[in-house]
Structures are given as structure tokens and as C-alpha cells.
Amino acid sequence: MPMPTSVSSRNSCGKGAALTLALGSALAFGGSGVAAKPLIEAGLDPLHVVWLRVAGAALVMLPLAVRHRALLRRRPALLAGFGLLAVAGVQACYFAAISRIPVGVALLVEYLAPALVLGWVRFVQRRPVTRAAALGVVLAVGGLACVVEVWSGLGFDAVGLLLALGAACCQVGYFVLSDQGGDSGADAPDPLGVIAYGLLIGAAVLTVVARPWTMEWAVLGRAAQLDGTAVPAFALLAWIVLIATVVAYVTGVVSIRRLSPQVAGVVACLEAVIATVLAWVLLGEHLSAPQIVGGAVVLVGAFIAQSSTPAKGSAEPVAAGAPERELSARGTAA
């Protein structure tokens, strides 16, 4: 006779599974830059790698787009914002940045997004923010100064740093757009549907910008160098499309619905840690001790900024570790 299972036990198992999915999502997202950089160094343009990633993922997610086709009529602005900013803008700027600067540095610069969102809320919308949130911004900016080694006159390519900052700004643009048009109750859009249409819209935009018909397709049939180790370029592309995009988005959305915002914020910050460690091990991109300390400060500041309770009497500012997590959090709250 089977033993009865308590509600608390089932909830504990559910949260444990959700945490496992969230960690898997962070690992998948963190591995995108490590897999993309060898393709860029093998001869592919960063925009072409982005197009391959987004178009491939859009094709896989096409059945979900058909299932949620009503979103085209109900939420065209949100779909356009997600496609243009959270998909095309963020990925294009990030992949262009890692072609010039280390993967870990690019992702840490991108983690200025929560701080930039709070700056928008405070100085543009003129809404108050908490002292803890302001402290998070100060920590993130100070930590970033260590990461880019400002005392040595910016130890990295300035254009690469600007591109990484552009990725952060694209995230901010999506946060602001989503905050302006948030739904509630039964009208909240399904996050997976928004992701599917965001990928389709992003692929359409990138097709015009990247012009994939000019791509050197022969590179995909050759081997790329992963810190001196030959790896089939097609295998790296398959990882980027299937694991670092489709699996990462879906597991992130599923897990976030069962986790608290604080736990989700910690897991989101692990993405930058995972990316930095993978780049260190697989690409040989070593960071100095001050950069490691600065990176930890950036993540602490980003977590404080995104998880702080807004000041009393103010509308809650939108600030999250990544656009897909902010979107799914909205669906969970609804």
C-alpha cells in the first residue's frame, strides 16, 4: 500500500525540480557566448551568428507561435518590443561585443540593465526608488569599474564595451515597454507565446540587417577552435540554437513560475558566473583578481537593484536579470 504524500513534501519536490530547471536554464544561457565566439573567430560575422541562432530557434518554436496566434491581434506592441529589443537588439550587440572583448566582461556589462532601469524610473519617470535599490546601482557601477580596469585607461576594446552597453540598453528598452503595457488577470499574455513571436520578429528584422545570403556558409562545414581543440562548427551552432536558446528560454519560463523573485534573481545572476567560468575553462579567457572581485560586486548590486521593494506609494519599477525572466515573472504574478 503506498504511503500518503504530504502537501509540503510535494511542494518541496516541485520547488526542487523548479530550481534544477532554473539552474539548467542559467547554464544554457551562459554557454551561448562560449559556443558563438569560436564561430566568429572561424570567419562568421557576429550578425550572421545571431541570425543563425534566432532563425533556428524561431523555426523550432513555430508550433507555439501558431498555437498563440491570437497574440498578434491582442499584443502587437509587446511582441514587436520583445522581437526588436530583447531578441534582435540584445543578441546582436552581445555577439558583436564578444568578438572584441572577453565573454565574461561583456555579460557583466550587460548586467548594468537593472541599474539603468532604476535610473530611468528615478530621473525620467521621476518615481522614487528605495535606498537599497540605489545602493545596488552604486555597487553595480563600482564593480563594473573594476571589471573594465578603469585605472589602466580601459584595458579592453572601447567599441566592444560600448556594444555590451548597447545590449544592456536594449534590455532596458524592453523593460520600459513591458512596464508601460502590462496586463493582469486573464488578459496576461502567455510567456512562451511571446517568446515564440519575439523570435520570429527578431529573425525577420535580422534577415534584413544581417543579409544571410552573403554569409560564408562553408564555415559551418569546417571545424572551429575551442582554445586549441577542433570542434565541428555545426555542433556549436546546434548547441546555440537548441540548448542556449530554445531549452534555455523554455526551462527558464517553466521554473520561474514556481520560484520566488528572490530565488529567481540569484539564479539569474548565476548566468554571468557560469559564462565567465566556461569562458575561462573552454576559451582560456582569464580574468584578474580585481576583475573577479568587481564581477562579484556587479552581480550583488544587480541582485539588490532588481529585488528591492519600491518606495512606499510608488509604482513598482521593472528590473530583472534578463528579459525572458522579467516576462515570465509578469505571467506568474498575473
C-alpha positions, 0 to 999 in steps of 0.5 A: 500500500503506498504511503500518503504524500504530504502537501509540503513534501510535494511542494518541496519536490516541485520547488526542487525540480523548479530550481534544477530547471532554473539552474539548467536554464542559467547554464544554457544561457551562459554557454551561448557566448562560449559556443558563438565566439569560436564561430566568429573567430572561424570567419562568421560575422557576429550578425550572421551568428545571431541570425543563425541562432534566432532563425533556428530557434524561431523555426523550432518554436513555430508550433507555439507561435501558431498555437498563440496566434491570437497574440498578434491581434491582442499584443502587437506592441509587446511582441514587436518590443520583445522581437526588436529589443530583447531578441534582435537588439540584445543578441546582436550587440552581445555577439558583436561585443564578444568578438572584441572583448572577453565573454565574461566582461561583456555579460557583466556589462550587460548586467548594468540593465537593472541599474539603468532601469532604476535610473530611468524610473528615478530621473525620467519617470521621476518615481522614487526608488528605495535606498537599497535599490540605489545602493545596488546601482552604486555597487553595480557601477563600482564593480563594473569599474573594476571589471573594465580596469578603469585605472589602466585607461580601459584595458579592453576594446572601447567599441566592444564595451560600448556594444555590451552597453548597447545590449544592456540598453536594449534590455532596458528598452524592453523593460520600459515597454513591458512596464508601460503595457502590462496586463493582469488577470486573464488578459496576461499574455502567455510567456512562451507565446511571446517568446515564440513571436519575439523570435520570429520578429527578431529573425525577420528584422535580422534577415534584413540587417544581417543579409544571410545570403552573403554569409560564408556558409562553408564555415559551418562545414569546417571545424572551429577552435575551442582554445586549441581543440577542433570542434565541428562548427555545426555542433556549436551552432546546434548547441546555440540554437537548441540548448542556449536558446530554445531549452534555455528560454523554455526551462527558464519560463517553466521554473520561474513560475514556481520560484520566488523573485528572490530565488529567481534573481540569484539564479539569474545572476548565476548566468554571468558566473557560469559564462565567465567560468566556461569562458575561462575553462573552454576559451582560456579567457582569464580574468584578474583578481580585481576583475573577479572581485568587481564581477562579484560586486556587479552581480550583488548590486544587480541582485539588490537593484532588481529585488528591492521593494519600491518606495512606499506609494510608488509604482513598482519599477521593472528590473530583472536579470534578463528579459525572458525572466522579467516576462515570465515573472509578469505571467506568474504574478498575473 
